[in-house]
């Protein structure tokens, strides 16, 4: 997985897919397609096209906050996955970014390199 990859970021609101958060469905579909990995991050504050500021307050688990689903794989595999997003959500945004990835060596290997 080290080298030039592509990051797909999907910003979604609180849309549901068959009574479940759409972000979870995107992760499931990415997994089913065999993509390298996917993560969902939940926003705590922000605003979007409507310019209304949303916050995640202490008394509320949800006040219109968006989630980000981040998927990383090769450009070819990410682009093949894009049709899986069609029809899943009403409001959202999809971005694609080239990224360089690396996999750090585990701690044990690092110790061996320093102390032969």
C-alpha positions in Angstrom: 0.0 0.0 0.0 3.0 2.4 0.0 3.2 4.8 -2.9 0.8 6.9 -5.0 -2.8 6.3 -4.1 -6.1 8.1 -4.2 -8.2 9.4 -1.3 -11.9 9.5 -1.8 -13.7 11.7 0.8 -17.5 11.7 1.0 -19.1 14.4 3.1 -22.6 13.3 4.1 -25.3 14.6 6.4 -27.7 12.5 8.4 -29.2 10.7 5.4 -30.4 7.2 6.1 -30.1 4.1 3.9 -32.6 1.4 4.9 -32.8 2.9 8.4 -29.0 3.1 8.9 -26.6 6.0 8.5 -25.5 6.4 4.9 -21.9 6.6 6.0 -22.2 3.0 7.3 -23.5 1.9 4.0 -20.6 3.5 2.1 -18.2 1.7 4.4 -20.0 -1.6 3.8 -19.9 -1.1 0.0 -16.3 -0.2 0.1 -15.6 -3.4 2.1 -17.6 -5.5 -0.3 -15.7 -4.1 -3.2 -12.4 -5.1 -1.6 -11.0 -1.5 -1.2 -8.0 -1.1 1.0 -9.7 0.8 3.8 -12.4 3.2 4.9 -13.0 5.3 8.0 -15.9 7.4 9.1 -15.2 10.6 11.0 -18.0 12.6 12.7 -18.0 16.4 12.7 -18.3 18.4 15.9 -18.8 21.8 14.2 -19.1 23.2 10.8 -21.3 24.8 8.1 -22.1 23.9 4.5 -23.8 25.4 1.5 -26.7 26.7 3.6 -24.3 28.7 5.8 -26.1 27.5 8.9 -23.5 26.6 11.7 -24.1 23.2 13.1 -22.5 22.0 16.4 -22.5 18.8 18.3 -23.7 19.9 21.8 -23.5 18.1 25.1 -27.3 17.7 25.3 -27.7 16.6 21.7 -26.1 13.7 19.9 -27.1 15.1 16.6 -27.7 18.6 15.2 -27.3 18.2 11.5 -23.6 17.3 11.8 -22.0 15.8 8.8 -19.8 12.7 8.7 -16.8 12.2 6.4 -16.1 8.8 4.9 -12.5 8.5 3.8 -11.5 5.7 1.5 -7.9 5.1 0.2 -6.9 2.8 -2.6 -5.4 3.0 -6.1 -6.9 5.6 -8.4 -8.3 2.9 -10.7 -10.1 1.1 -7.8 -11.4 4.3 -6.3 -12.8 5.5 -9.7 -14.4 2.0 -10.2 -16.1 2.4 -6.8 -17.7 5.9 -7.5 -20.9 4.5 -9.1 -21.6 2.8 -5.8 -22.3 6.2 -4.3 -25.1 7.0 -6.8 -28.5 7.4 -5.2 -27.2 7.0 -1.6 -27.7 10.5 -0.3 -29.5 13.7 -1.0 -27.0 16.3 0.3 -23.3 15.6 0.1 -20.0 16.2 -1.5 -17.4 13.9 -2.9 -13.8 14.9 -3.3 -10.8 13.0 -4.8 -7.2 13.7 -3.9 -4.0 12.0 -5.0 -2.0 11.0 -1.9 1.3 9.4 -1.1 1.1 6.7 1.4 3.7 4.9 3.5 3.6 2.1 6.0 5.9 2.7 9.0 8.0 -0.3 10.2 6.7 -1.9 13.4 8.6 -1.0 16.6 10.4 -4.3 16.7 12.0 -3.8 13.3 13.0 -0.2 14.2 14.9 -1.5 17.3 16.8 -4.1 15.3 17.9 -1.4 12.8 19.3 0.8 15.6 21.0 -2.1 17.5 22.3 -4.7 15.1 
